[in-house]
Amino acid sequence: MNTKTTLAASAMLAFGSLSAQGADSPAAIKNVVLVHGGFVDGSGWRGVYNILKRDGFNVIIVQNPTTSLADDVKATHNVLATLDGPAVLVGHSYGGVVISEAGNDPKVRALVYITAFAADGGESVASILSNPQEGETAPPFLPPQNGFLLLDRAKFPAAFAGDLKPLEAEFMADSQVPWGMNTPGDKVTNPAWKTHKTYYLVSTDDHMIPPRVQRMMATRAKATIVESHGSHAVYVSHPKVVADLIERAAKGS
């Protein structure tokens, strides 16, 4: 084999190696899976979905039943199983608990928390919110009915969607999805953020998860942190901010 042939063969091998690495790198991720939280369904992701689709991503929204953490993790695994490559897994609010557990799926490469519960092992929504500080408001839960929870419709706009137009916030309040009453107490066992690249959007005007608590969870998870003005429904009110962080995670920035 002459020198030119040897150099060409070496170049081909090197290119093949780089291509193989690139195919499995964060820069190659084109799949995004969006997980909603309690009291809502996946339709709130529409603005984020539209931006990501426009930018060339394959986006699937999990319609998790919010009946139990186990059920919601299963629903997320079922969606991930349909993908033909790696994915960024995104959770809003209680959806953060879901992705903390479901994020151990081998197809998940990065986690994005959108004003969400980045729960540690043994933690739950209930335990994380159990010690509010002075001035922090608690979510306006109504007493359980037939095993499910709802938020007080009159207090929903201020607590959940303070930066949406009144009619939009009212619609969300009147179209709530009942949340399994035991689900807030369901605990994460093996948080995926301990082994995955993690990103966190803190919503500074959130009255469901205090910004102080968001920052604590994000810092603990060693996440790349972005802060934005916005209510708990920041994924509805500021879809571009949310989509930008997801795209950043997909590129491994």
matplotlib code that plots the C-alpha trace (Angstrom):
import matplotlib.pyplot as plt

x = [0.0, 1.6, 1.6, -1.3, -3.5, -2.5, -3.4, -6.7, -7.6, -6.7, -8.8, -11.8, -11.4, -11.2, -14.2, -16.2, -15.2, -16.3, -19.5, -20.3, -19.6, -21.7, -24.7, -24.9, -23.9, -26.2, -25.6, -27.4, -30.5, -33.7, -36.3, -38.0, -40.5, -42.7, -44.4, -47.1, -47.9, -50.9, -54.3, -53.6, -53.1, -50.5, -52.3, -50.6, -47.4, -48.7, -46.7, -43.4, -44.3, -44.8, -41.4, -39.6, -41.3, -40.4, -36.8, -36.7, -37.3, -39.4, -41.7, -44.0, -46.2, -47.0, -50.6, -49.8, -52.9, -51.6, -53.2, -50.0, -46.3, -46.0, -48.7, -47.1, -43.6, -45.1, -46.8, -43.5, -41.6, -44.2, -43.6, -39.8, -40.1, -41.6, -38.5, -35.6, -32.9, -31.9, -34.2, -34.4, -37.0, -38.8, -41.1, -43.3, -44.3, -45.2, -43.9, -40.5, -41.1, -42.1, -38.9, -36.7, -37.8, -38.5, -35.3, -33.3, -34.7, -31.6, -32.9, -32.8, -29.7, -30.7, -33.4, -35.1, -37.1, -39.6, -40.5, -40.7, -40.0, -36.5, -37.1, -34.3, -34.5, -37.2, -38.8, -42.2, -44.2, -45.7, -42.4, -40.8, -43.6, -44.0, -42.0, -43.0, -41.3, -43.1, -44.7, -44.9, -48.3, -49.5, -51.2, -55.0, -56.0, -59.6, -60.5, -60.2, -63.3, -63.7, -59.9, -58.9, -57.6, -58.5, -57.4, -59.9, -61.1, -61.5, -57.9, -56.4, -55.6, -53.5, -51.8, -51.1, -51.5, -51.1, -49.5, -52.1, -55.0, -58.0, -60.1, -57.2, -56.5, -60.2, -60.4, -57.5, -59.2, -62.5, -60.8, -58.7, -57.7, -58.3, -55.0, -54.8, -55.0, -52.1, -49.8, -48.4, -47.0, -45.4, -41.7, -38.8, -36.5, -33.5, -33.4, -32.0, -30.6, -27.8, -26.4, -27.7, -27.1, -29.8, -31.3, -33.7, -36.0, -36.8, -40.0, -39.6, -43.4, -44.5, -47.0, -47.2, -43.5, -41.7, -38.7, -36.5, -37.4, -36.9, -33.4, -32.5, -33.5, -31.8, -28.6, -28.6, -29.0, -26.0, -28.3, -27.7, -30.1, -32.1, -34.4, -37.4, -40.3, -43.5, -46.1, -46.3, -47.7, -44.5, -44.5, -47.8, -47.0, -43.3, -43.0, -39.9, -37.9, -38.9, -38.1, -34.8, -33.7, -34.8, -32.9, -29.9, -30.1, -30.5, -27.3, -25.4, -24.5]
y = [0.0, 3.3, 6.5, 8.2, 5.1, 4.9, 8.5, 8.2, 5.1, 6.9, 9.9, 7.7, 5.9, 9.2, 10.6, 7.5, 7.7, 11.4, 10.6, 7.9, 10.2, 13.0, 10.7, 10.1, 13.6, 16.2, 18.2, 15.5, 15.4, 16.2, 14.5, 16.5, 15.0, 17.4, 16.4, 18.5, 18.9, 18.6, 20.2, 20.7, 18.6, 18.7, 21.4, 24.1, 23.2, 24.4, 27.5, 25.8, 22.9, 25.3, 26.9, 23.6, 22.1, 25.2, 24.8, 21.2, 19.2, 16.1, 16.9, 14.6, 15.6, 13.1, 13.1, 11.7, 10.8, 12.5, 9.7, 8.5, 8.9, 5.3, 5.8, 9.0, 7.6, 4.6, 7.0, 8.8, 5.6, 4.6, 7.8, 7.4, 3.9, 5.2, 7.3, 6.2, 8.2, 10.2, 12.8, 15.8, 15.3, 18.3, 18.7, 21.5, 21.7, 18.2, 17.0, 17.6, 14.8, 12.6, 13.4, 13.0, 9.3, 8.6, 10.4, 7.2, 5.8, 5.0, 7.3, 10.4, 12.6, 15.8, 17.1, 20.5, 21.7, 24.5, 25.9, 22.3, 20.0, 18.6, 16.2, 14.3, 10.7, 10.3, 13.7, 14.5, 17.6, 17.5, 17.3, 20.0, 22.5, 21.5, 24.4, 27.7, 30.9, 34.1, 35.7, 32.6, 31.5, 27.8, 26.4, 26.9, 23.2, 22.3, 19.4, 16.0, 14.8, 11.2, 10.7, 13.7, 17.2, 20.5, 24.1, 26.7, 28.1, 31.6, 31.6, 29.7, 32.8, 34.5, 31.3, 29.6, 32.0, 35.5, 36.8, 35.3, 37.2, 36.9, 34.8, 32.4, 32.0, 31.5, 28.9, 27.0, 27.2, 25.8, 23.0, 21.6, 17.9, 16.3, 15.3, 12.0, 13.0, 10.7, 11.8, 14.8, 12.4, 10.0, 10.0, 9.9, 6.9, 7.5, 11.1, 11.2, 14.7, 13.2, 11.6, 13.8, 17.2, 19.4, 22.8, 24.8, 27.8, 29.7, 31.7, 34.7, 35.5, 31.9, 31.6, 27.8, 26.9, 29.7, 31.0, 30.4, 26.7, 26.6, 28.1, 25.6, 22.6, 23.9, 24.6, 21.3, 19.6, 21.5, 22.7, 25.4, 28.1, 30.7, 33.1, 34.7, 36.9, 34.8, 33.0, 29.3, 29.1, 30.6, 27.8, 29.3, 33.0, 32.9, 30.0, 31.5, 31.6, 28.0, 26.8, 28.5, 26.7, 23.4, 24.0, 24.9, 21.6, 19.7, 21.3, 20.5, 24.1]
z = [0.0, -1.1, 1.1, -0.7, -0.2, 3.4, 4.0, 2.2, 4.2, 7.5, 6.5, 5.8, 9.1, 11.0, 9.2, 9.9, 13.6, 13.8, 12.0, 14.5, 17.4, 15.8, 15.3, 19.1, 20.3, 21.7, 18.5, 16.5, 18.7, 16.8, 19.0, 21.7, 24.1, 26.1, 29.4, 30.9, 34.6, 36.8, 36.1, 32.4, 29.3, 26.5, 24.4, 26.4, 24.6, 21.3, 21.0, 22.0, 19.6, 16.7, 17.2, 17.5, 14.5, 12.4, 13.5, 12.3, 15.4, 15.7, 18.7, 20.6, 23.5, 26.2, 27.3, 30.7, 32.7, 36.0, 37.9, 39.5, 39.0, 37.9, 35.2, 34.0, 33.8, 31.8, 29.4, 28.9, 28.3, 25.7, 23.8, 24.0, 22.6, 19.4, 18.6, 16.4, 18.1, 21.2, 22.7, 24.9, 27.6, 28.9, 31.9, 33.2, 36.8, 38.1, 34.7, 36.3, 38.7, 35.7, 33.7, 36.8, 36.9, 33.2, 32.2, 33.0, 29.7, 27.5, 24.7, 26.9, 26.5, 28.3, 30.6, 30.5, 33.5, 32.8, 36.2, 37.3, 40.2, 39.8, 42.7, 44.4, 45.5, 48.1, 47.3, 45.9, 45.0, 48.5, 50.3, 48.2, 48.9, 52.6, 54.1, 52.5, 53.6, 54.7, 51.7, 49.6, 48.6, 48.5, 45.5, 45.9, 46.1, 46.7, 49.0, 47.1, 45.3, 44.4, 44.6, 42.5, 43.1, 41.4, 41.9, 43.0, 39.7, 41.1, 42.3, 39.3, 37.1, 39.8, 41.0, 37.7, 34.8, 36.0, 32.7, 30.3, 29.0, 31.4, 29.0, 28.4, 32.1, 32.7, 30.0, 31.6, 35.0, 33.6, 31.6, 34.4, 34.3, 37.7, 39.3, 41.3, 44.9, 45.9, 43.0, 44.8, 47.4, 44.9, 45.4, 42.8, 43.3, 41.0, 39.7, 36.1, 36.5, 38.5, 35.4, 32.5, 31.2, 32.8, 32.0, 34.1, 33.3, 36.5, 36.1, 38.4, 38.8, 39.6, 42.4, 42.3, 42.8, 44.6, 42.6, 45.6, 45.5, 41.7, 42.1, 44.9, 42.7, 39.6, 41.5, 43.2, 39.8, 38.5, 35.7, 33.1, 34.5, 32.6, 34.3, 32.7, 33.8, 33.6, 35.6, 36.2, 32.7, 31.2, 28.6, 27.3, 27.8, 26.6, 24.2, 22.5, 25.7, 26.5, 22.9, 22.9, 26.1, 24.7, 21.5, 23.5, 25.3, 22.0, 20.8, 24.0, 24.6]

ax = plt.figure().add_subplot(projection="3d")
ax.plot(x, y, z, "-o")
ax.set_aspect("equal")
plt.show()
